[in-house]
Amino acid sequence: MESKIIAIISDICGAEEGELELDLDLFESGLMDSFAVVQMAVEIETELGIELDIEGLTRKEIATPALIIALVRRLS
């Protein structure tokens, strides 16, 4: 599941596979914005069948790939 989430994030952020570090702040680095969050949520639901409550998410909860992976694991 982790590799699939990383692939989704990489695709949305335009990063090459292997380029994203798990602790990289996606917002501070400019790779993620509110539009990308929506895209990511849609892809995670489509690919993994896990629905993210976009309106309830905070940047702090999804700032890094590691945090996104942890969130998806909690919801699965």
Backbone torsions as a table, in degrees:
resi	resn	phi	psi	omega
1	MET	NA	-39.0	-178.5
2	GLU	-58.5	-44.8	-178.2
3	SER	-66.0	-34.9	178.1
4	LYS	-66.6	-41.8	179.1
5	ILE	-64.7	-43.6	177.9
6	ILE	-61.0	-41.1	179.1
7	ALA	-63.5	-41.4	178.3
8	ILE	-62.8	-48.4	-179.7
9	ILE	-62.3	-44.8	180.0
10	SER	-59.6	-44.1	-179.7
11	ASP	-62.0	-46.2	-178.0
12	ILE	-67.9	-38.6	-177.8
13	CYS	-83.3	-10.2	-178.2
14	GLY	76.2	23.5	179.8
15	ALA	-93.9	149.4	175.1
16	GLU	-73.3	150.3	177.6
17	GLU	-62.0	134.1	-177.0
18	GLY	91.0	-10.5	-178.3
19	GLU	-79.9	-31.9	-177.5
20	LEU	-81.0	129.9	173.5
21	GLU	-93.1	148.6	-175.5
22	LEU	-62.3	-27.0	-178.4
23	ASP	-101.7	10.6	178.9
24	LEU	-69.8	126.7	176.1
25	ASP	-76.5	109.0	-174.5
26	LEU	-67.5	-30.9	-178.9
27	PHE	-79.6	-45.8	179.9
28	GLU	-64.9	-31.7	179.7
29	SER	-79.5	-9.7	179.5
30	GLY	83.6	7.5	-179.3
31	LEU	-82.5	-21.5	-176.0
32	MET	-129.2	137.0	172.4
33	ASP	-135.6	-175.7	-175.0
34	SER	-63.1	-35.5	177.7
35	PHE	-65.2	-41.7	179.4
36	ALA	-65.4	-32.7	177.8
37	VAL	-62.7	-43.6	178.8
38	VAL	-63.2	-45.4	178.2
39	GLN	-58.9	-44.6	-179.8
40	MET	-61.4	-45.3	-179.3
41	ALA	-61.2	-41.8	179.1
42	VAL	-64.3	-44.5	-180.0
43	GLU	-64.8	-41.6	179.1
44	ILE	-63.4	-41.5	177.9
45	GLU	-66.1	-43.0	-179.2
46	THR	-65.7	-47.7	-174.2
47	GLU	-80.3	-35.8	-173.5
48	LEU	-115.3	-8.3	179.6
49	GLY	71.9	22.1	-178.8
50	ILE	-114.0	121.8	-177.0
51	GLU	-91.4	126.2	175.7
52	LEU	-98.7	134.7	177.1
53	ASP	-80.5	91.4	-174.2
54	ILE	-57.7	-42.2	-177.9
55	GLU	-67.2	-26.4	-177.7
56	GLY	-92.3	-7.7	-178.4
57	LEU	-79.1	144.3	172.5
58	THR	-112.6	157.7	177.9
59	ARG	-58.2	-36.6	-179.0
60	LYS	-60.3	-36.0	-178.7
61	GLU	-73.1	-24.9	-174.3
62	ILE	-128.1	27.7	-175.5
63	ALA	-69.3	-30.1	-176.6
64	THR	-127.1	158.2	174.9
65	PRO	-56.2	-37.1	179.6
66	ALA	-62.7	-40.9	178.9
67	LEU	-67.4	-37.7	178.4
68	ILE	-65.5	-43.9	177.8
69	ILE	-60.6	-44.4	179.3
70	ALA	-62.1	-41.1	179.3
71	LEU	-63.3	-47.1	-179.8
72	VAL	-62.8	-40.1	177.8
73	ARG	-61.9	-41.4	179.0
74	ARG	-64.0	-34.6	-177.0
75	LEU	-84.3	-13.6	-176.7
76	SER	-89.5	NA	NA
